[in-house]
Amino acid sequence: MFASGNGGQKGDHCSCDGYVTSPYTISIGAVDNHGKSPWYAERCPASLAVAYSSGDNTDQQIVTTDLGSKCTRYHTGSSAASPIAAGLCICLLKVA
């Protein structure tokens, strides 16, 4: 799994990333809490799925571990959505 990118506001496109377009990669995008594409999302025809991240700064963001045995409450973007999707896939594989 690989994050599809957060450069949408700058006009970036995920097709320029070799990892996202690899046939061995599942590209994951992000959606906000309304199920809409967030402002930072890159156009990405290679994306197979999306997972929750956040849209605005007012949206609930992802809480996760951070460096130095700490937590952060402000992890966002497709970089936050991709690990969520990977965790769900692992759970599905364990059940199967």
N, C-alpha and C positions, 0 to 999 in steps of 0.2 A: 504494500500500500504506500502511496505517496501523495502528498498534498498537492492540489492542482495549482496553487499560487494565490497571492493576495495583491497582485499588481493591476487589478482592474481599473482603478481610478487613473492609472498612468497609461492605460491602453495596452498593457501587457497581454500576451496570449500564451496559453500553456503549451502550444505546439512547439515553442522554441526550447522547451526543456526536454532533454533526451530521456530522463527518467520517466516523465509522465507519458511520453509516446512509446515507450518500450512495450513490446507484447508481453513482457513478464511482470508488468506493473499494473496495479489497479489504482487508477487515479480517483481521488476523493475530493469533492468540493465541499463548500459550506452553505448552510442555510441559516436564516435568523429565526427568532422565536415565532414568526408569523409564516414560516415556510417559504419565504421569499429569498431571492438571491441578494446577498449583502452588497454594499457599495464597493467593497474591495475585491469581489470575486472576478477572476479572469474568465474570459470567454474560453471554453474548453470542451471541444467536441470529444476529447478522449476520456472525459470523466464518466465513470461507470455508475457512481452513486454520490450522494451527499450525506452529511451528518450535521448535527447542530453545532453551531459555534455561536457567534453573536453578530448583530448588525451594528446598531448605534452604540455609543458609549453608555447609553442608559439601559441597554439590554443586559440581562443576566449573562455573565461571562463564565468561562470554564475555570473551575478550581482544580489545581493539580500540584504535584510536588515540584520543588524547585531546587536550585543549587544550595548547598550548605544545610541540608536536612530541614528546609523550610517549605512553606506552601505559598502559592500565589493564587489570587482570586481574579486575575486579569489576563488569562491566556485566551487568545482569540484567533480567528482566521482559519484557513484550511489546515494550518499546522496544528490546531486544536481539534478539528473535525476528523482528520485522518487517524489519529490514535484511537478515537472513539469507535470508528468503523472497524479498525483492526481488532479491537477488543470484542466487538460483537461477532465478528467472523470467527474468532477463536472459540467463543462460547458455542456458536453453532457447530463447529467442527467437533467439539467435545461431546455434544449431544448425539451427533450422527454416528 
